[in-house]
Amino acid sequence: MSSFQRLISNVSWSVFGKICTQVLLFGISVVVTRSLGKEDLGLYAALLVIPNFVCLLNSMGIETLVNKHLPELNAIDASGNLGRCLIKRLLIFRLITAAILCASLYLVFPYYIEFINKQELFQYRIITLIYFLVLTTNSFLSTLFMTQLRYKLISITETASVAVNLILLSLFVTMGLGIIGVLYAYVFSAAINILVYAWLSRTHYTGKAETLDWGEMKPLALTSYGMSLFSFGLMTQSDVLLMNFFQVSNADVGFYHLATSIAAMLAFVLTGIGPLALSMLSEIHARESVAGLSKLWCQILGLAAFLTTPIYIFVFFNAEQLLVFLFGETYAGAKIIFALCVFFSWVQTVLGWNLTSSTLFILHQRKTVLSSTIEGSVINILLNLILIPTYGVTGAVFSTGLVMVYMVLRQLYVVQKEVQIGPAFPVIIKCFFFSLTAGFIAKGGAWLVLDHIVFNAVVYLIAFTVLLAWIKPFTQEHRILISEKIPSLDPIAKWFSHADAL
């Protein structure tokens, strides 16, 4: 099985699982947003800054080490003893640092809420600590399964966990628990997920383990950790922190949290593709050097663009209708910042944001990743300091969006010096134009017949399907790949496949 076939196999399970998970997450988002209201949603966003930032402090480059070195160690040592040593040591280290940071967070919490002048958040101190613990532990265990390409298992367990979250959330909302109910619903469901992961992965950190040479791993971990720390300036949490500092209203902060959260959800089909790409690109680069890396890189980016561009285009055209349909008229005011978030998210996705950092690690260009992250963080914070006092939440969206595009272009410039990335962009351009055409057709239907999100979605889907059948963007190679994995789809695939290359 080729590397791209393995990618398709795992991505197909990932897409299936993420579709199920995404439906449930949308349900959670709707319940949270409607039950809290825009004011409490802003407070909730301010509260989440704390565990997310401390989780960043606790990353220590561990997930990157697991992604890159576990496949290599298992290839060298079929017994798995070297890999077991890696996982065991890293897991112990993660738990120790989590305990230390948890104690520190308990002490720092009052100073943070005083800094942002939101003393009403003090009542959530204990649950915030617990939230951080489950967040950082779950991150490690899920990375372990992603690295092993066990996407079927991940899809099932994550879907079950989110379903439990939704059930508990609905229960807590009916009890009138508000923000603390939202936090406890996540904690209980994530704890169940952690127990399942811990049980299923026990062979990877129990049993015989051989001594491991950590020499070359330390620079990678330090670079990844440095990149993570400096990336805080690029996270939405830094924008929320500065908006609270400049006394932007809770309602606008709530709008920002909603817009960025939903925009991030739109790329759900790519969840996990970054770690997966790092593992697979590392493997093929070791076997086939830059030539193999270039081919797989273009295939992955083309696939990412095809999976996400139609979603981004549709949501961009129907931003207000989607917000009102899901969350109510109260959130119609978020339409502009939501559309901006969708646009910037699409641009960085089709430029390869999920691939550039991984590729630079493989090409031993760690300094480029770190320097671009530092530059981006500093620029974003400076732009926020300039734009937020004048333009409020719109300034925060513009500054972060522009910086993210700058960063991916900066990294892509270095990648293209060694990797042939050109073949991927004709595919992206074609995908963009027939998605855009379908978007205009759906918008025309809205103007002439009915402007409702469900009607628009049906028209868009029909137009998109017809355009695919007319343009036939897939090659016979793509058709063979699909048919080998799911033979029943071959009659459908032939309608969209052309004999010529893209």
N, C-alpha and C positions, 0 to 999 in steps of 0.2 A: 504493500500500500504506500503510495507516494505521500509526501508531506502535506500536499494540498488536500489529498483525499482524507487524510487523518484530520486535517483542519475542518473540512466539510462535515465529517462524521461527528466531531465534537461540537461544532457550531450548531449543527442541526438539533442536537440535544439541548444545547444552550438556548437556542431560539425558542424551542418548544417550552422549556422550563421557564424562560424569562417572559414568554407571553402569558403563561399561567400566573407567574409571580407578579407581572406588571398589572394584570387585571385586578389582582388583590391589592397591590400597592396603590393603584388609583382609588380603590374603595377606601383604603386607609386614609389617603390624602383627602378624599371628599369628607369622610367622617370627621377627621381632625380639623379641617378648614371650616366646615360648617358649624361644628360644635364649639370651637374656640372663638370664632369671630376674628375680624382683622386686628383688633387691638391685642387680644391674648395671643394671637398667632405671632405678632411681633415680639411679645415677651418670650414666647417659646423659642423663637429664632435666636434671641439674645442668650437664652439659657444654653442652647446647644453649642454655642461657641466654646464653652468650657471643656466638655468631654472630648470634642473633636480636636481641639488644640492639644490637650494632654495626650490623646491617642497618637497624635503626630509626634510629640516628644518621645513617646514610648516605642516608636517604630524601629529605631536603631538600625535601619537597613536590613532587618531580619527577613521580611517577605522577599526582598530582592535576592538574598542569598539562597533562600529555598527555591525560588523560581529558576535561578541560573545553575546552581551547583548540584541540587538533588538529582536531576536527570543525568548529569555528567558522572556523578558518583555511582549511580545505579548501573550506568553503562560500563564503568570500569570494574565494579564489584557486583557480580550477579547475586551474591548472597545477601546483599543489602545491608551488610554490617557497617560500611562507611556511611551510608545514607542514614542509618539508624543513629549513629553517633551525632551526625549533624542535627537531626531533628530533636533528639533528646536534649542536647546542650542548648539549642536555641529556645526550646520550649521552657526549660528551667529558667533561662535568662529572662525570657519574656515575663514570666510570672513574678520573678523577683523585682524587676524594674517596675512592673505594674503596681505591686504592693507599695513600693517606695513613693511612686508618684501619687498614688491614692492618698497616702498620708499627707503628702505635701499639698495636694488639692484641698484637703479638708481645712488646712490652715490659710490658704490663699483665697479661698472662695469669698469671704466677706470683703476683701480688698477689691476684688473684681466688680462686685455689684455696687460698691461705693464709687468706683471709677466711672461706671456708666450711669450712675445715679438711679438705680432700679433696686432699691432695698426690698421690694416685695418678693424678689427672687430668693431671699435667704431661706425660706421654708423648704426649698427644693435641694438643699445641700446634700443630704444623705442619698437620695435617689440619684442625684447626678454622679456621685462616686460609684454607685452600683452600675449605672449606665456605662460609665467609662470602662469598668472591669469586663463587662460582657462584650463590649465593643472591641476591645483590644484582643481578647482571647479568641473571639469568633473570627477575627481577621487572620490570625495565624493559622487556625485549623482549616478554614476555607481555602487559604492559599495552598496548603499542603495537598488538598484534593484537586485543585485546579492544575497544579504542577504535574500530578499523575494522570491528567487528562480524564478524570473520573467525573465527567460532566453530567452523565445520567444520574449518578448519585447526588451530585450537587443540586441538580434541577429538582429532584424529588424532595430532598430535605429542606431546601430553601422555600419551595412552594408550600410545604406543610407548615413551616415556621411562620411564614407570612399569613397563612390562613388562621393559625392560632392567634397571631397578633390582632387580626381583624376581629375575630370573635371576642377576645378579651377587651379590645378597644370599644366595641359596641356595648358590651356589658358595663364597662366603667363609665362610658358616656351617659348611659341611662341612669347611672347612680349619681351623676352630677359631679364627678371627680375632677374634671377640667384637665389642666396641664399635667398634674401628677398622675392622673389616670392614663394619659397618653404615654408617659414615661414608663410606668409600671407594665403596661401592655407590651411594650417593646422588650423590656427586661425579662419578663417571664417567657416570652416566645423565643428570644435569643438564647436564654439559658437552656431551654429544651434542645435547641439546635446544637449547642455546644456539647451537651451530654451525648447526643447521637454521634457527632463527629469524633468526640474523644473515644467512644467505644469502638467505632468502626476503624479508627486509625491507631489503635493501641499497639499493633505490631510494629509500628514505625518509631515508637519511643520506648518500648519495653523489649527485653531480650538482649542477646549478645551484640556488642558494638565494638568496632575496632577504633584505635586511636587515629585521629584525623589531623592532617597538617592544615592549620588555619592561615598560614602565611599570606597567600595571595587573596584570600577572602576578605581580610581586614580592609584593604584599600577600597574594594568594591562596596563593602558595608558602610564605610565612612563617607564615601562619595554619595551613596544613595541616601544616607541619613542627613547629610548636609543639604542635599537637594530637597528632602522632605521638610526640613526645618525652614529653609528659606522659602519654600513654596507656600508657607502660611500667608504670605503677602498676596498670594494669588487665589487663596480660598475665599469662598463666599463669607466665611466666618470673619475674615479680616474686614470685609466691607460692612458687615453687620456691626462689628465692634466700633468702627469709625462713624457709622451712621448714628449709633447710640451716643457716641462721644459728642457729635455735633447736634444732638437733640433732634434728629429727624423723628417724625411722629411714629408711634408704634404701628399705626395703620400702614404707613409707607414701608416700614421694615417688614411687616406682614406680607405686603404685596411683593416685595423683593424676594422673601423666602419662598413664597408660592411660585413665582415666575421661574426662579432658578431651579427649584426642585422639579417642577414639571418639565422644564427644558432638559434637565439631566436625565429624566426618565425616558425621554424620547429615543435615546440611544441604548435602550435596554437590550437590544439584540447584540450589542457589542460588549456587554458586561462580561468581564473575564477574558476578553480577547487579547488584552495587553499582556498579562502573564502567560497566556497560551502562546502568543506570538514570540515572546522572549524565549521560551523553552524550545519552540520549533525552529525559530531563526538561528538560535545558538547551535542546534543540532545540525541543520543543513549547512551552515557556514563551516562547521568543522569537517563535514563530508565533502562538500562541493565548492567551497570557497565563495568568492564574491559572485560568481556567475549564478550559482544555485540560490544564493541569498537574494539577488536582484529579482529573479523570476518569482520566487515565493513572496517577496515583499510586494511586488505589483499585484499579484493575485489576491493577497490579503486586503490591500487597500481598495482594489476594485470591488471585492466582495463587501467590504465595509460601506463603501459609497452606495452600492446597489441596495443594501439592506436599510440604510438610514435616510437617504435623500428623499424618497417619496414621502416618508413620514414627516420630515422637517418641512418640506414644501407645503404639504396639506395643512399642517398646524399653523404655519406662517400666514397662509391665506385666511385661516379661520380662527385666529387667536381669540378675538372677543367672544365669538359664539361658543367656543370650547370652554372658556372660563365661566361664562354665564350658565351653560348647560350643566357643568359639573359642580360648580361652587355657588351659584346664585348671582343675582344682580349686584350684590355688595362688592364683588370682585371684578366687575367690568372695568373699573379704574386701573387695573393692572395690565390692560391690553397692550399698551405701547411698550412697556418694559418687558413683557412676556415675548412680544414679537422680536424685540432686539436680542433677547437671550437666545431665542430659537435661531436667529440669523447667525450670531457669532458661534453658537454651538455647531451649526452645520459647517461653517467655513473651516473651523479647526479640525473637524472630523474628516472631511474630504481631503484635507492637506496632510493627514497622516498622524494626528496627535496621539493616537493609540500605538503608533509604531516607532516614531522618531527616537524617543528616549531609549527604547529597547535596542534599536539598531545601533545607536551610538555606543551603548555599553558593549555590544558585540564587537564593534570596530575599534574598541579601546580608546574611545573618545569621551571618557568620563568627565574630563575637564569642561568640555563643551556643554554637557548636560548641566553641570553644576553652575557654570558661569551664566548660562542663559536663564537658569532658574533665579539666580541672585539678581540679575539685571531685571527680569520680569517683576520680581517681588518689589524691588526698590521703585521701579517706574510706576507700578500699580498703586503703591502706597502714596507716592508723590502726587499722582493724578487724582487719587481720592481726596487728598488734602486740599487740592485746588478746586475740584469739581463738586464735591459733596456740599460744601457750604453754600454754593451758588445754585446748583441744579438738583440737589437732594438725591433721591434714589436713582434718577435717570443718569446722573453723573457717575454713580457707582457702577451701574451696568455698562456704561460706555468705557470707563477706565479699565475694568476687568476684561471686557470683551476685546478691546483693542490690544491689550497686552498679551492675551492668550494667542491671538493671531500672530502678533510679532514673534512670540517665542517659537511657535511651530515653524514659521518661516526661517527663523534664525537657525534652528536645528536642521531643517530640511536642506538648507544651503550647504551644510557640512556633509550631510548624508549623501547628497547627489554627487559629491566629488569621488566617491568610491562605488556607490550603488546606482545602477541604471534604473531610475524611477520614472522616466518618460513614458513608457508603455501604459502606465496606470491612468494617465490623465485623459486620453481620448475616451476611455470607458466612463470616467467620472463626468466628462462634459456631455456625453450622450445621455447618461442617466439623468443629469440635471435638466436637459432640454425636454426630454419626454415627460419628466415629472412636472416641469413648469407648464408644459402644454396642457397636461391633465388638470393642473391647478386652475388655469385660465378657463378651461371648459367647464369645470365645476363652479367657478365663480360666475360664469355666464348663466349657468342653470339657476344659480341662486338669484340673480337679478331678474331673470325672465319668469321663473316658476315659483320657487319657494326658498327662502334663506333660512334654512335650519341645519344644524350640524349633522344630523343623521342623513338628511337628503343630500347634503353636500358630499358626505363621505361615500354614499352609494354611487353618485355620479362620478366622483373622482376615481373610485376603484374601477368602474366600468371603463372610463376613458383611459386609465392607465393600462388596463388589460388589453384593450383594443390596440393601443399604441405599441405595446410589446409584441403583439401578434403581427402587427404591420411592419415594424422596424426589424424584428427578429435580432435582438442584440447578442444572443448567445451563440457560441460556436458548437460544432459537433463534439468537441472535446468536453465542453461544459455539459452537454446532453449525456455523454457517456458517464461522466462523474455522477450525475444525478441518478441515472438509470441503475448504476452499480449499487448505489446506496439504497434507493427506493425504486425498484423496478416498476411498481404500479404508476409512478409519475412519468414514465417514458412517453405515453400517448399525449400527455399534456406538454411535456418539454419539447416535443417535436414542433409544436405550433410556434414556439418562441426561439427556435434555433435555426441559425443560418449556416450554410456550408463554409462561408468565408470567415476569416478571422475578423475580430473587432478592429 
